[in-house]
Amino acid sequence: MNILKIKELAENRAGGLKRLAKDIDMSEANLHRCINANKIQANDL
């Protein structure tokens, strides 16, 4: 999975990463950690 593509898409949508984090019930800090590590659990998405 290419998490960087998810980051790019999230940044281009209204609300950005903050909104995505809220929508998937994850803290924004945890989402940033997942993006930086290029790892995220499929069930989080």
N, CA, C and O atoms as a Tripos MOL2 file, in Angstrom:
@<TRIPOS>MOLECULE
protein
  180   179    45     0     0
PROTEIN
NO_CHARGES

@<TRIPOS>ATOM
      1 N           0.8470   -1.1710    0.0000 N.3       1 MET1
      2 CA          0.0000    0.0000    0.0000 C.3       1 MET1
      3 C           0.8930    1.2350    0.0000 C.2       1 MET1
      4 O           1.8800    1.2940    0.7330 O.2       1 MET1
      5 N           0.5530    2.1960   -0.8030 N.am      2 ASN2
      6 CA          1.3390    3.4120   -0.8600 C.3       2 ASN2
      7 C           0.6710    4.4810   -0.0010 C.2       2 ASN2
      8 O          -0.2270    5.1900   -0.4560 O.2       2 ASN2
      9 N           1.1170    4.5840    1.2330 N.am      3 ILE3
     10 CA          0.5400    5.5360    2.1770 C.3       3 ILE3
     11 C           0.7700    6.9740    1.7260 C.2       3 ILE3
     12 O          -0.0110    7.8600    2.0710 O.2       3 ILE3
     13 N           1.8220    7.2140    0.9670 N.am      4 LEU4
     14 CA          2.0870    8.5690    0.4910 C.3       4 LEU4
     15 C           1.0050    9.0300   -0.4810 C.2       4 LEU4
     16 O           0.7000   10.2200   -0.5470 O.2       4 LEU4
     17 N           0.4310    8.1110   -1.2260 N.am      5 LYS5
     18 CA         -0.6840    8.4520   -2.1200 C.3       5 LYS5
     19 C          -1.9080    8.8310   -1.2830 C.2       5 LYS5
     20 O          -2.6320    9.7660   -1.6250 O.2       5 LYS5
     21 N          -2.1330    8.1140   -0.2020 N.am      6 ILE6
     22 CA         -3.2390    8.4350    0.6960 C.3       6 ILE6
     23 C          -3.0190    9.8220    1.2950 C.2       6 ILE6
     24 O          -3.9580   10.6130    1.3930 O.2       6 ILE6
     25 N          -1.7920   10.1170    1.6910 N.am      7 LYS7
     26 CA         -1.4610   11.4350    2.2450 C.3       7 LYS7
     27 C          -1.7440   12.5240    1.2120 C.2       7 LYS7
     28 O          -2.3510   13.5470    1.5280 O.2       7 LYS7
     29 N          -1.3110   12.3020    0.0060 N.am      8 GLU8
     30 CA         -1.5240   13.2830   -1.0610 C.3       8 GLU8
     31 C          -3.0110   13.5380   -1.2920 C.2       8 GLU8
     32 O          -3.4390   14.6860   -1.4110 O.2       8 GLU8
     33 N          -3.7820   12.4800   -1.3530 N.am      9 LEU9
     34 CA         -5.2230   12.6230   -1.5680 C.3       9 LEU9
     35 C          -5.8910   13.3300   -0.3900 C.2       9 LEU9
     36 O          -6.7770   14.1630   -0.5840 O.2       9 LEU9
     37 N          -5.4690   12.9980    0.8270 N.am     10 ALA10
     38 CA         -6.0500   13.6210    2.0140 C.3      10 ALA10
     39 C          -5.7370   15.1090    2.0620 C.2      10 ALA10
     40 O          -6.5920   15.9160    2.4260 O.2      10 ALA10
     41 N          -4.5270   15.4680    1.6990 N.am     11 GLU11
     42 CA         -4.1410   16.8730    1.7280 C.3      11 GLU11
     43 C          -4.9030   17.6940    0.6960 C.2      11 GLU11
     44 O          -5.0600   18.9040    0.8590 O.2      11 GLU11
     45 N          -5.3730   17.0510   -0.3570 N.am     12 ASN12
     46 CA         -6.1000   17.7520   -1.4050 C.3      12 ASN12
     47 C          -7.6070   17.8050   -1.1540 C.2      12 ASN12
     48 O          -8.3340   18.4480   -1.9110 O.2      12 ASN12
     49 N          -8.0800   17.1430   -0.1110 N.am     13 ARG13
     50 CA         -9.5100   17.1780    0.1720 C.3      13 ARG13
     51 C          -9.7830   18.1640    1.2990 C.2      13 ARG13
     52 O          -8.8890   18.5060    2.0730 O.2      13 ARG13
     53 N         -10.9990   18.6030    1.3760 N.am     14 ALA14
     54 CA        -11.3790   19.5590    2.4160 C.3      14 ALA14
     55 C         -11.0950   18.9740    3.7970 C.2      14 ALA14
     56 O         -11.5030   17.8520    4.0990 O.2      14 ALA14
     57 N         -10.4100   19.7220    4.6110 N.am     15 GLY15
     58 CA        -10.1050   19.2660    5.9670 C.3      15 GLY15
     59 C          -8.7530   18.6120    6.0930 C.2      15 GLY15
     60 O          -8.2020   18.5370    7.1920 O.2      15 GLY15
     61 N          -8.2060   18.1370    4.9900 N.am     16 GLY16
     62 CA         -6.8610   17.5570    4.9770 C.3      16 GLY16
     63 C          -6.6910   16.3650    5.8950 C.2      16 GLY16
     64 O          -7.6270   15.6020    6.1340 O.2      16 GLY16
     65 N          -5.4780   16.2200    6.4050 N.am     17 LEU17
     66 CA         -5.1360   15.0690    7.2490 C.3      17 LEU17
     67 C          -5.9040   15.0950    8.5650 C.2      17 LEU17
     68 O          -6.2440   14.0460    9.1110 O.2      17 LEU17
     69 N          -6.1750   16.2880    9.0700 N.am     18 LYS18
     70 CA         -6.9210   16.3990   10.3210 C.3      18 LYS18
     71 C          -8.3060   15.7800   10.1620 C.2      18 LYS18
     72 O          -8.7660   15.0490   11.0390 O.2      18 LYS18
     73 N          -8.9590   16.0640    9.0650 N.am     19 ARG19
     74 CA        -10.3010   15.5220    8.8000 C.3      19 ARG19
     75 C         -10.2320   14.0120    8.5720 C.2      19 ARG19
     76 O         -11.0810   13.2700    9.0640 O.2      19 ARG19
     77 N          -9.2280   13.5590    7.8300 N.am     20 LEU20
     78 CA         -9.0780   12.1230    7.6000 C.3      20 LEU20
     79 C          -8.8950   11.3950    8.9230 C.2      20 LEU20
     80 O          -9.5200   10.3600    9.1540 O.2      20 LEU20
     81 N          -8.0440   11.9250    9.7910 N.am     21 ALA21
     82 CA         -7.8160   11.3020   11.0940 C.3      21 ALA21
     83 C          -9.1270   11.1900   11.8670 C.2      21 ALA21
     84 O          -9.4210   10.1490   12.4530 O.2      21 ALA21
     85 N          -9.9060   12.2590   11.8670 N.am     22 LYS22
     86 CA        -11.1950   12.2360   12.5590 C.3      22 LYS22
     87 C         -12.1290   11.2160   11.9230 C.2      22 LYS22
     88 O         -12.8090   10.4680   12.6260 O.2      22 LYS22
     89 N         -12.1650   11.1850   10.5900 N.am     23 ASP23
     90 CA        -13.0670   10.2680    9.8830 C.3      23 ASP23
     91 C         -12.7570    8.7990   10.1520 C.2      23 ASP23
     92 O         -13.6620    7.9650   10.1690 O.2      23 ASP23
     93 N         -11.4880    8.4840   10.3590 N.am     24 ILE24
     94 CA        -11.1290    7.0860   10.6220 C.3      24 ILE24
     95 C         -10.9310    6.8180   12.1050 C.2      24 ILE24
     96 O         -10.4370    5.7620   12.5000 O.2      24 ILE24
     97 N         -11.3320    7.8090   12.9350 N.am     25 ASP25
     98 CA        -11.2840    7.6680   14.3860 C.3      25 ASP25
     99 C          -9.8620    7.3650   14.8790 C.2      25 ASP25
    100 O          -9.6310    6.4270   15.6420 O.2      25 ASP25
    101 N          -8.9350    8.1810   14.4200 N.am     26 MET26
    102 CA         -7.5260    8.0350   14.7820 C.3      26 MET26
    103 C          -7.0170    9.4210   15.1470 C.2      26 MET26
    104 O          -7.4600   10.4190   14.5790 O.2      26 MET26
    105 N          -6.0930    9.4840   16.0880 N.am     27 SER27
    106 CA         -5.5320   10.7950   16.4080 C.3      27 SER27
    107 C          -4.7010   11.2910   15.2300 C.2      27 SER27
    108 O          -4.1400   10.5030   14.4690 O.2      27 SER27
    109 N          -4.6380   12.5900   15.1000 N.am     28 GLU28
    110 CA         -3.8540   13.1730   14.0140 C.3      28 GLU28
    111 C          -2.3770   12.8040   14.1630 C.2      28 GLU28
    112 O          -1.6920   12.5460   13.1730 O.2      28 GLU28
    113 N          -1.8930   12.7820   15.4090 N.am     29 ALA29
    114 CA         -0.4900   12.4200   15.6580 C.3      29 ALA29
    115 C          -0.2190   10.9860   15.2280 C.2      29 ALA29
    116 O           0.8200   10.6990   14.6350 O.2      29 ALA29
    117 N          -1.1470   10.0880   15.5250 N.am     30 ASN30
    118 CA         -0.9640    8.6910   15.1400 C.3      30 ASN30
    119 C          -0.9980    8.5400   13.6190 C.2      30 ASN30
    120 O          -0.2380    7.7540   13.0540 O.2      30 ASN30
    121 N          -1.8710    9.2860   12.9640 N.am     31 LEU31
    122 CA         -1.9260    9.2440   11.5020 C.3      31 LEU31
    123 C          -0.6080    9.7300   10.9080 C.2      31 LEU31
    124 O          -0.1060    9.1430    9.9490 O.2      31 LEU31
    125 N          -0.0490   10.7900   11.4650 N.am     32 HIS32
    126 CA          1.2400   11.2930   10.9850 C.3      32 HIS32
    127 C           2.3390   10.2460   11.1850 C.2      32 HIS32
    128 O           3.1990   10.0690   10.3220 O.2      32 HIS32
    129 N           2.3050    9.5520   12.3320 N.am     33 ARG33
    130 CA          3.2970    8.4870   12.5700 C.3      33 ARG33
    131 C           3.1650    7.3810   11.5330 C.2      33 ARG33
    132 O           4.1690    6.8780   11.0280 O.2      33 ARG33
    133 N           1.9440    7.0050   11.2150 N.am     34 CYS34
    134 CA          1.7130    5.9730   10.2070 C.3      34 CYS34
    135 C           2.2390    6.4170    8.8470 C.2      34 CYS34
    136 O           2.8640    5.6350    8.1300 O.2      34 CYS34
    137 N           1.9870    7.6610    8.4990 N.am     35 ILE35
    138 CA          2.4470    8.1840    7.2090 C.3      35 ILE35
    139 C           3.9710    8.2140    7.1700 C.2      35 ILE35
    140 O           4.5790    7.7980    6.1840 O.2      35 ILE35
    141 N           4.5800    8.7010    8.2330 N.am     36 ASN36
    142 CA          6.0430    8.7920    8.2630 C.3      36 ASN36
    143 C           6.7020    7.4220    8.2260 C.2      36 ASN36
    144 O           7.7760    7.2640    7.6450 O.2      36 ASN36
    145 N           6.0650    6.4300    8.8430 N.am     37 ALA37
    146 CA          6.5970    5.0730    8.8350 C.3      37 ALA37
    147 C           6.1810    4.3160    7.5730 C.2      37 ALA37
    148 O           6.6760    3.2200    7.3120 O.2      37 ALA37
    149 N           5.2730    4.9000    6.7930 N.am     38 ASN38
    150 CA          4.7270    4.2810    5.5870 C.3      38 ASN38
    151 C           4.0490    2.9480    5.9040 C.2      38 ASN38
    152 O           4.1300    1.9880    5.1380 O.2      38 ASN38
    153 N           3.3690    2.9210    7.0710 N.am     39 LYS39
    154 CA          2.6390    1.7220    7.4990 C.3      39 LYS39
    155 C           1.3050    2.1420    8.1090 C.2      39 LYS39
    156 O           1.2410    3.0810    8.9020 O.2      39 LYS39
    157 N           0.2560    1.4440    7.7350 N.am     40 ILE40
    158 CA         -1.0490    1.6530    8.3510 C.3      40 ILE40
    159 C          -1.8290    0.3460    8.2240 C.2      40 ILE40
    160 O          -1.7070   -0.3810    7.2390 O.2      40 ILE40
    161 N          -2.6130    0.0790    9.2260 N.am     41 GLN41
    162 CA         -3.4290   -1.1420    9.2140 C.3      41 GLN41
    163 C          -4.6290   -0.9350    8.2960 C.2      41 GLN41
    164 O          -5.2590    0.1220    8.3250 O.2      41 GLN41
    165 N          -4.9370   -1.9140    7.5050 N.am     42 ALA42
    166 CA         -6.0610   -1.8210    6.5640 C.3      42 ALA42
    167 C          -7.3710   -1.5660    7.3000 C.2      42 ALA42
    168 O          -8.2300   -0.8410    6.7980 O.2      42 ALA42
    169 N          -7.5350   -2.1530    8.4820 N.am     43 ASN43
    170 CA         -8.7910   -1.9540    9.1970 C.3      43 ASN43
    171 C          -8.9480   -0.5240    9.7160 C.2      43 ASN43
    172 O         -10.0650   -0.1080   10.0240 O.2      43 ASN43
    173 N          -7.8470    0.2450    9.8230 N.am     44 ASP44
    174 CA         -7.9340    1.6580   10.1880 C.3      44 ASP44
    175 C          -8.5140    2.4820    9.0530 C.2      44 ASP44
    176 O          -9.1520    3.5110    9.2800 O.2      44 ASP44
    177 N          -8.2870    2.0190    7.8260 N.am     45 LEU45
    178 CA         -8.8140    2.7490    6.6890 C.3      45 LEU45
    179 C         -10.2300    2.3260    6.3930 C.2      45 LEU45
    180 O         -10.8450    2.8400    5.4580 O.2      45 LEU45
@<TRIPOS>BOND
     1     1     2 1
     2     2     3 1
     3     3     4 2
     4     3     5 am
     5     5     6 1
     6     6     7 1
     7     7     8 2
     8     7     9 am
     9     9    10 1
    10    10    11 1
    11    11    12 2
    12    11    13 am
    13    13    14 1
    14    14    15 1
    15    15    16 2
    16    15    17 am
    17    17    18 1
    18    18    19 1
    19    19    20 2
    20    19    21 am
    21    21    22 1
    22    22    23 1
    23    23    24 2
    24    23    25 am
    25    25    26 1
    26    26    27 1
    27    27    28 2
    28    27    29 am
    29    29    30 1
    30    30    31 1
    31    31    32 2
    32    31    33 am
    33    33    34 1
    34    34    35 1
    35    35    36 2
    36    35    37 am
    37    37    38 1
    38    38    39 1
    39    39    40 2
    40    39    41 am
    41    41    42 1
    42    42    43 1
    43    43    44 2
    44    43    45 am
    45    45    46 1
    46    46    47 1
    47    47    48 2
    48    47    49 am
    49    49    50 1
    50    50    51 1
    51    51    52 2
    52    51    53 am
    53    53    54 1
    54    54    55 1
    55    55    56 2
    56    55    57 am
    57    57    58 1
    58    58    59 1
    59    59    60 2
    60    59    61 am
    61    61    62 1
    62    62    63 1
    63    63    64 2
    64    63    65 am
    65    65    66 1
    66    66    67 1
    67    67    68 2
    68    67    69 am
    69    69    70 1
    70    70    71 1
    71    71    72 2
    72    71    73 am
    73    73    74 1
    74    74    75 1
    75    75    76 2
    76    75    77 am
    77    77    78 1
    78    78    79 1
    79    79    80 2
    80    79    81 am
    81    81    82 1
    82    82    83 1
    83    83    84 2
    84    83    85 am
    85    85    86 1
    86    86    87 1
    87    87    88 2
    88    87    89 am
    89    89    90 1
    90    90    91 1
    91    91    92 2
    92    91    93 am
    93    93    94 1
    94    94    95 1
    95    95    96 2
    96    95    97 am
    97    97    98 1
    98    98    99 1
    99    99   100 2
   100    99   101 am
   101   101   102 1
   102   102   103 1
   103   103   104 2
   104   103   105 am
   105   105   106 1
   106   106   107 1
   107   107   108 2
   108   107   109 am
   109   109   110 1
   110   110   111 1
   111   111   112 2
   112   111   113 am
   113   113   114 1
   114   114   115 1
   115   115   116 2
   116   115   117 am
   117   117   118 1
   118   118   119 1
   119   119   120 2
   120   119   121 am
   121   121   122 1
   122   122   123 1
   123   123   124 2
   124   123   125 am
   125   125   126 1
   126   126   127 1
   127   127   128 2
   128   127   129 am
   129   129   130 1
   130   130   131 1
   131   131   132 2
   132   131   133 am
   133   133   134 1
   134   134   135 1
   135   135   136 2
   136   135   137 am
   137   137   138 1
   138   138   139 1
   139   139   140 2
   140   139   141 am
   141   141   142 1
   142   142   143 1
   143   143   144 2
   144   143   145 am
   145   145   146 1
   146   146   147 1
   147   147   148 2
   148   147   149 am
   149   149   150 1
   150   150   151 1
   151   151   152 2
   152   151   153 am
   153   153   154 1
   154   154   155 1
   155   155   156 2
   156   155   157 am
   157   157   158 1
   158   158   159 1
   159   159   160 2
   160   159   161 am
   161   161   162 1
   162   162   163 1
   163   163   164 2
   164   163   165 am
   165   165   166 1
   166   166   167 1
   167   167   168 2
   168   167   169 am
   169   169   170 1
   170   170   171 1
   171   171   172 2
   172   171   173 am
   173   173   174 1
   174   174   175 1
   175   175   176 2
   176   175   177 am
   177   177   178 1
   178   178   179 1
   179   179   180 2
@<TRIPOS>SUBSTRUCTURE
     1 MET1         2 RESIDUE 1 A MET
     2 ASN2         6 RESIDUE 1 A ASN
     3 ILE3        10 RESIDUE 1 A ILE
     4 LEU4        14 RESIDUE 1 A LEU
     5 LYS5        18 RESIDUE 1 A LYS
     6 ILE6        22 RESIDUE 1 A ILE
     7 LYS7        26 RESIDUE 1 A LYS
     8 GLU8        30 RESIDUE 1 A GLU
     9 LEU9        34 RESIDUE 1 A LEU
    10 ALA10       38 RESIDUE 1 A ALA
    11 GLU11       42 RESIDUE 1 A GLU
    12 ASN12       46 RESIDUE 1 A ASN
    13 ARG13       50 RESIDUE 1 A ARG
    14 ALA14       54 RESIDUE 1 A ALA
    15 GLY15       58 RESIDUE 1 A GLY
    16 GLY16       62 RESIDUE 1 A GLY
    17 LEU17       66 RESIDUE 1 A LEU
    18 LYS18       70 RESIDUE 1 A LYS
    19 ARG19       74 RESIDUE 1 A ARG
    20 LEU20       78 RESIDUE 1 A LEU
    21 ALA21       82 RESIDUE 1 A ALA
    22 LYS22       86 RESIDUE 1 A LYS
    23 ASP23       90 RESIDUE 1 A ASP
    24 ILE24       94 RESIDUE 1 A ILE
    25 ASP25       98 RESIDUE 1 A ASP
    26 MET26      102 RESIDUE 1 A MET
    27 SER27      106 RESIDUE 1 A SER
    28 GLU28      110 RESIDUE 1 A GLU
    29 ALA29      114 RESIDUE 1 A ALA
    30 ASN30      118 RESIDUE 1 A ASN
    31 LEU31      122 RESIDUE 1 A LEU
    32 HIS32      126 RESIDUE 1 A HIS
    33 ARG33      130 RESIDUE 1 A ARG
    34 CYS34      134 RESIDUE 1 A CYS
    35 ILE35      138 RESIDUE 1 A ILE
    36 ASN36      142 RESIDUE 1 A ASN
    37 ALA37      146 RESIDUE 1 A ALA
    38 ASN38      150 RESIDUE 1 A ASN
    39 LYS39      154 RESIDUE 1 A LYS
    40 ILE40      158 RESIDUE 1 A ILE
    41 GLN41      162 RESIDUE 1 A GLN
    42 ALA42      166 RESIDUE 1 A ALA
    43 ASN43      170 RESIDUE 1 A ASN
    44 ASP44      174 RESIDUE 1 A ASP
    45 LEU45      178 RESIDUE 1 A LEU
